[in-house]
């Protein structure tokens, strides 16, 4: 029986050899439908994947994951990431340990909690002083979904600026010229997607780009308590949108926009619900796109267009980066950006 090759899979699916190869190598930047077609062809043809390379022995028996982010929501970005860390580390025989850091403990207490850790992953918004002190103790450390502006510490993050660019490009290609973005610039990952969106939208000829910061609106509308909760991550997964959007929409700030980009899927879903309460239909009257590509985005009505990356690949890259730190004899840090892609669904309308 003739051995099935990548060329055979390409011919069977009508997909290029290079893309088939990316699927076989688990490249995260391949569309889900393409992956499915290739996987079906592999099953039907009996294609034999190459044996995986032997894994290197892990240089550590446990990894401590320190985070300031609440991880209780079943469909929240960081909860999904935590579950993936637990799975991948456990599969490698490494014990994952979680250290939850709240705003009530000081720097010394945090360091005390982590003094016995073999290695540390700082998950979520950065604690730069704590991270640098851990590094000074020669403790292997990698920042996850954040970065060190002094470039002393290695980091792994989704390419948020690219994500903002992709959202803008999609809306412009669908004929939208009057755009808006709902943001809450509490951390670098959100600032980057905001910057990428605004810059690319203007570059591609948008007539107007309205950037509305939920925190600024809270302060202007005398909701300083809500603004403070958003800043410390205690305003809900939608960044307090359910509480401020009624007044924001009443203000008319979004009236001119034909499409709105939201900093995350939960904010986008809250926006769609509030618009629906007012008889404003998505996408017939206004288009909406989110960020994170949470599973819920394909379950709501209309299904939500979103930007997202492969969290499993991001987690794998983080573990690889942490292992590298054990053998890194230089003071040079590495900043890794994981690619993201557009998931086009029903919440964005193509204008004639």
Secondary structure by P-SEA (a helix, b strand, c coil): cccccaaaaaaaccccaaaaaaaaaccccccaaaaaaaaaaaaaaccccccccccccccccbbbbbbcccccccccaaaaaaaaaaaaaaaacbbbbbbbbcccccaaaaaaaaccccbbbbccccaaaaaaaaaaaccbbbbcccccccccccccccaaaaaaaaaaaaaaaacccbbbbbbbcccaaaaaaaaaaaaaaaaacccbbbbbbaaaaaaaacaaaaaaaaaaccccccccccccaaaaaaacccccccbbbcccaaaaaaaaaaaaaacccccccbbbbbccccccccccccbbbbbbccaaaaaaaaaaaaaaaaaccccbbbbbbbbbbbbccccccccc
